[in-house]
Amino acid sequence: MLRATPRATARPVLRRLLVGAAAFVAAAGSLTAVPPAAYAQADGTGLLSPAGLGGGPDRDHLTVTVRNAGPGADGTFELYCGPDGGSHPDPRGACAALERDTRWGQDVFAPAPEGGFCTMQYGGPATAHVTGTWEGRPVDATYDRRDGCQISRWDRLVPLLPGVGGERGARA
């Protein structure tokens, strides 16, 4: 009677593991083998930019409506990012502020957390409403300056939102 040794029985198992791992690596590698141009679209400047990251007709677009922020700050402004433009007073700075605070898995327009500890200070009557699309996601966010948390949330997005009070024209 011929008995199998542990080494002889381990080889087919090891072979299956190696073949499976090689197939996985080959499949994963084929995903990165696609040329970048396959993921790009024309943005109107003759340059290519990644689809969904702000080129062409699907580029980021926001409408910002500001009220009670003071002379020259109130109004409704259009903002386009990638390339930057629109009727916003500072499209380059506004797009840079948004990109600076954009993180994977986090909403740059998220409201202040419920139940947070906020200073009891009043930052004035200014309000803002931001709608549109950012990073391929719909945006519908409101802003005010009724307490320290809301003031901080507003100031984080200057110059998308106008600097008010001691922050006019500058980032907090």
C-alpha positions in Angstrom: 0.0 0.0 0.0 1.3 3.4 -1.0 0.9 6.2 1.5 0.9 9.8 0.7 3.4 12.0 2.5 2.4 15.3 3.9 4.7 17.0 1.4 3.0 15.2 -1.5 -0.5 16.2 -0.5 0.6 19.8 0.2 1.8 20.4 -3.4 -1.6 20.4 -5.1 -3.0 22.7 -2.5 0.0 25.0 -2.8 -0.3 24.9 -6.6 -4.0 25.9 -6.5 -3.2 28.8 -4.1 -0.4 30.0 -6.4 -2.5 29.7 -9.6 -5.4 31.6 -7.9 -3.1 34.3 -6.6 -1.5 34.7 -10.1 -4.9 35.0 -11.7 -5.9 37.7 -9.1 -2.7 39.7 -9.8 -3.2 39.4 -13.5 -6.8 40.6 -13.3 -5.9 43.5 -11.0 -3.0 44.5 -13.2 -5.2 44.6 -16.3 -7.3 47.3 -14.6 -4.4 49.7 -14.4 -3.2 48.9 -17.9 -5.9 51.1 -19.5 -4.4 54.3 -20.8 -5.3 57.5 -19.0 -6.8 58.9 -22.2 -9.5 56.2 -22.0 -10.7 57.9 -18.8 -10.5 61.4 -20.0 -12.7 63.8 -21.9 -12.0 67.1 -23.6 -12.5 70.1 -21.5 -12.8 72.7 -24.2 -9.1 73.8 -23.9 -7.7 71.0 -26.0 -6.4 69.4 -22.8 -7.6 66.2 -21.3 -8.8 65.9 -17.8 -10.1 62.9 -15.8 -13.8 62.2 -16.4 -15.9 63.2 -13.4 -13.1 65.4 -11.9 -14.1 68.5 -13.5 -13.6 68.7 -17.3 -16.0 69.2 -20.2 -19.7 69.5 -19.7 -19.7 67.6 -16.4 -17.2 69.9 -14.6 -18.1 71.1 -11.1 -20.7 73.8 -11.0 -22.1 75.6 -8.0 -24.6 78.4 -7.5 -23.8 80.5 -4.4 -26.5 82.9 -3.1 -25.4 85.2 -0.3 -27.7 87.5 1.7 -27.0 90.1 4.5 -23.3 89.8 4.2 -22.7 93.5 3.4 -22.3 95.7 0.3 -20.5 94.0 -2.6 -20.9 90.5 -1.0 -24.6 89.9 -1.5 -25.9 88.3 -4.6 -26.1 85.1 -6.6 -22.9 83.9 -8.2 -22.1 81.0 -10.5 -18.9 79.0 -10.0 -17.2 76.5 -12.3 -14.1 74.6 -11.3 -11.8 72.7 -13.6 -11.2 75.1 -15.3 -12.2 77.9 -12.9 -14.6 80.5 -14.0 -18.1 81.9 -13.7 -19.6 85.1 -12.2 -18.1 84.4 -8.7 -15.8 87.3 -7.6 -12.9 84.9 -6.9 -13.3 81.6 -8.8 -9.7 80.5 -8.4 -9.7 81.1 -4.7 -13.2 79.5 -4.2 -12.2 76.3 -6.1 -9.0 76.1 -4.2 -10.8 76.4 -0.9 -13.2 73.6 -1.9 -10.4 71.4 -3.2 -8.3 72.0 0.0 -11.2 70.7 2.2 -12.3 67.8 -0.1 -11.5 64.5 1.5 -12.4 61.0 0.4 -15.5 59.8 2.4 -16.2 63.3 3.8 -18.7 65.9 2.7 -17.1 69.3 2.4 -20.6 70.8 2.7 -21.8 68.7 5.7 -23.7 70.5 8.4 -22.1 71.1 11.8 -22.4 67.9 13.9 -25.5 67.6 16.1 -24.9 68.1 19.8 -21.6 69.7 19.3 -20.2 72.3 21.8 -20.4 75.7 20.1 -19.4 79.0 21.5 -22.3 81.3 22.2 -21.3 84.1 19.8 -23.2 85.7 17.1 -21.5 86.4 13.8 -24.1 88.5 12.2 -27.1 88.0 9.9 -25.3 86.7 6.8 -26.7 83.6 5.2 -25.7 81.6 2.1 -27.2 78.8 0.1 -25.0 76.7 -2.1 -26.5 74.3 -4.8 -25.1 72.4 -7.7 -22.6 69.6 -8.2 -19.2 69.1 -6.6 -17.0 66.0 -7.3 -20.0 64.4 -9.1 -22.3 64.7 -6.1 -25.3 67.0 -5.7 -24.9 69.9 -3.3 -27.7 71.7 -1.4 -26.2 73.4 1.7 -27.2 76.4 3.8 -24.9 78.5 5.9 -25.4 81.2 8.6 -23.3 82.7 11.4 -25.6 82.1 14.5 -23.0 80.5 16.7 -19.3 79.5 16.9 -19.8 76.2 15.0 -21.6 77.9 12.2 -19.1 80.7 12.0 -16.3 78.2 11.8 -18.1 76.3 9.1 -18.6 79.5 7.1 -15.0 80.7 7.5 -13.6 77.4 6.4 -15.1 78.1 2.9 -13.9 81.6 2.5 -13.5 82.8 -0.3 -16.3 80.5 -1.7 -18.4 82.4 0.9 -17.5 86.0 1.5 -15.4 87.0 4.5 -17.6 89.0 6.8 -16.8 91.0 9.9 -13.0 90.9 10.7 -12.6 88.2 8.1 -13.6 90.2 5.0 -11.4 89.2 2.1 -9.2 86.9 4.2 -9.3 83.3 5.3 -9.8 82.7 9.0 
